């Protein structure tokens, strides 16, 4: 017998008593992500931006408003913000169906996983110097990248990941990349060593960019497959 999927217009999610738990989990996820970003602002208020030892650029930002205002231009900050925003919106109203929201949610989940993997595999250097920096690093690069996909698997509404929405989601990291590479020469500064155009050239940077974009679509495809499977299971057990 074929598995029964959800009827048109019906959104699967955490049923019954789990729905309330899901809203609490979303609220806590939002609080965690926003706490990480708040700590980033705090660190920027008293610490200059780091300059890698082998950097091909020499620009940077001094502690205070200059470094604080630059925090949102880091991919880590952007990914955590997307997680916080979409989690907060789900806490307020879990069953959302708009293309815009779910494109943002796909981008949030995929980008935060990319943040965790790329930072810990390619970018991690010396341990953070202060307890506040260590806490910030742990939240933004370890806890949130692990918890976010788990929360999505258990509590997000099902049947909402489509290729159209994946395409819309991809605009966000592409726009960030275009902004970062256009801004870099003017400031003589790049947020990550893998984007160091003066040292590696555009060809060298392109190797990392293409690999990470491919990783984006692999993760998004896995979300699509998992969402379809979980939607079938939800449709079979509901009603």
C-alpha positions in Angstrom: 0.0 0.0 0.0 1.3 3.4 -0.9 2.2 5.8 1.9 -0.4 8.5 2.5 1.0 12.0 2.2 -0.4 15.2 3.6 -3.5 16.6 1.9 -3.0 19.8 -0.1 -2.6 22.9 2.2 -1.9 20.9 5.3 1.4 21.4 7.0 3.0 18.7 9.1 4.8 19.7 12.3 5.2 18.6 15.8 1.8 17.2 16.7 -0.3 17.5 19.9 1.7 18.1 23.1 4.9 18.4 21.1 3.7 21.6 19.4 4.1 23.6 22.6 7.5 22.1 23.2 8.6 23.1 19.7 7.7 26.7 20.3 9.8 26.8 23.5 12.7 25.1 21.7 12.4 27.7 18.8 12.4 30.5 21.4 15.5 29.1 23.1 17.3 28.6 19.8 16.6 32.3 18.9 17.9 33.4 22.3 21.1 31.4 21.9 21.8 32.8 18.4 21.1 36.3 19.4 23.2 35.9 22.5 26.1 34.8 20.3 25.7 37.9 18.1 25.4 40.2 21.1 28.7 38.8 22.4 30.2 39.5 19.0 29.2 43.2 19.4 30.6 43.2 22.9 33.9 41.8 21.8 34.2 44.3 19.0 33.7 47.1 21.5 37.1 46.4 23.2 39.1 44.3 20.7 40.7 45.2 17.4 40.0 42.9 14.4 42.5 40.1 14.0 45.0 40.1 11.1 46.3 36.7 10.1 50.1 36.3 10.2 50.3 35.5 6.5 47.6 37.9 5.3 48.0 39.6 2.0 46.0 42.6 3.2 46.8 45.1 6.0 43.5 46.7 6.7 41.4 46.2 9.8 39.1 47.7 12.4 40.0 49.3 15.7 38.1 48.4 18.9 34.9 50.4 19.5 32.2 51.5 17.2 34.3 50.8 14.1 34.7 47.1 14.9 31.2 46.7 16.4 29.6 48.1 13.2 31.6 45.7 11.1 30.4 42.6 13.0 27.3 41.9 10.7 29.6 41.6 7.7 31.1 38.3 9.0 29.4 35.2 7.6 29.2 33.8 11.1 27.2 36.7 12.3 24.9 36.5 9.3 24.3 32.8 9.7 23.5 33.1 13.4 21.2 36.1 12.8 19.2 34.0 10.2 18.9 31.2 12.7 17.8 33.6 15.4 15.3 35.4 13.2 13.6 32.3 11.7 13.6 30.6 15.1 11.9 33.5 16.7 9.3 33.7 13.9 8.6 30.0 14.3 8.2 30.4 18.1 5.6 33.1 17.4 3.8 31.1 14.7 5.1 27.6 14.0 3.1 26.7 10.9 4.4 29.0 8.2 4.1 28.4 4.5 5.4 31.4 2.6 8.2 31.0 0.1 10.1 33.9 1.6 10.1 32.5 5.1 11.1 29.0 4.1 13.9 30.3 1.8 15.2 32.2 4.8 14.9 29.1 7.0 16.7 26.9 4.5 19.5 29.5 4.3 19.6 29.7 8.1 20.0 25.9 8.5 22.5 25.4 5.7 24.6 28.5 6.4 25.0 27.7 10.1 26.1 24.2 9.3 28.6 25.6 6.7 29.8 28.1 9.4 30.5 25.3 11.9 32.2 23.0 9.3 34.3 25.6 7.5 35.4 27.4 10.6 36.4 24.3 12.5 38.0 22.6 9.5 39.7 25.5 7.7 39.8 28.6 9.9 40.3 27.6 13.5 43.5 29.0 14.9 44.7 29.6 18.4 42.2 29.1 21.3 40.2 32.2 22.2 42.1 34.4 24.7 39.3 35.4 27.2 36.3 33.6 28.7 33.9 35.8 26.8 35.6 35.0 23.5 35.6 31.3 24.3 31.9 31.5 25.1 31.2 33.4 21.9 33.2 30.9 19.9 31.5 27.9 21.5 28.0 29.3 20.8 28.5 30.5 17.3 30.8 27.8 15.9 29.9 24.7 17.8 26.5 24.7 19.7 24.3 26.5 17.2 25.7 24.7 14.1 24.9 21.4 15.8 21.6 22.2 17.4 20.0 24.1 14.5 19.7 21.1 12.1 18.5 18.9 14.9 15.8 21.4 15.8 14.8 21.6 12.1 14.5 17.8 11.9 12.4 17.4 15.0 10.2 20.6 15.2 10.0 22.5 11.8 6.9 22.2 9.7 7.2 19.5 7.1 6.8 19.6 3.3 8.2 23.1 3.0 11.6 22.5 1.3 11.4 22.9 -2.5 14.0 23.5 -5.2 12.5 27.0 -5.8 13.0 27.9 -2.2 16.5 26.4 -2.2 17.3 28.6 -5.2 16.0 31.7 -3.3 18.0 30.7 -0.3 21.2 30.6 -2.3 20.8 34.3 -3.1 21.8 35.1 0.5 25.3 33.6 0.6 25.9 34.7 -3.0 24.9 38.3 -2.1 27.2 38.2 0.9 30.1 36.9 -1.2 29.6 39.6 -3.9 29.4 42.3 -1.2 32.5 41.0 0.6 34.7 40.7 -2.5 33.6 44.1 -3.8 34.3 45.7 -0.4 37.6 44.1 0.2 39.8 46.1 -2.2 38.4 49.4 -0.9 39.1 48.6 2.7 42.2 46.4 2.1 40.4 43.9 4.4 38.8 40.5 4.1 36.9 38.7 6.9 38.5 35.2 6.4 41.8 33.9 5.1 40.1 31.7 2.5 38.9 35.0 0.9 42.3 36.7 0.9 42.4 37.9 -2.7 45.7 39.8 -2.4 47.5 36.6 -1.2 45.8 33.9 -3.3 44.3 35.8 -6.2 40.8 35.4 -7.4 41.7 31.9 -8.8 42.8 30.7 -5.4 39.8 32.2 -3.7 37.5 30.6 -6.3 38.6 27.1 -5.3 37.2 27.6 -1.8 34.1 29.5 -3.0 33.1 26.9 -5.5 33.7 24.1 -3.0 31.6 25.9 -0.3 28.8 26.6 -2.8 28.8 23.0 -3.8 28.6 22.1 -0.1 25.6 24.5 0.2 23.6 22.7 -2.4 24.6 19.2 -1.1 23.3 20.2 2.3 20.2 21.8 0.8 19.5 18.6 -1.2 19.8 16.5 2.0 17.3 18.8 3.6 15.0 18.3 0.6 15.2 14.6 0.8 14.8 14.5 4.6 11.8 16.9 4.4 10.1 14.7 1.8 10.6 11.6 3.9 9.4 13.2 7.1 6.4 14.7 5.3 5.4 11.2 4.2 5.8 9.9 7.7 3.8 12.8 9.1 1.0 12.3 6.5 0.9 8.6 7.4 0.5 9.2 11.1 -1.8 12.2 11.0 -5.6 12.3 10.7 
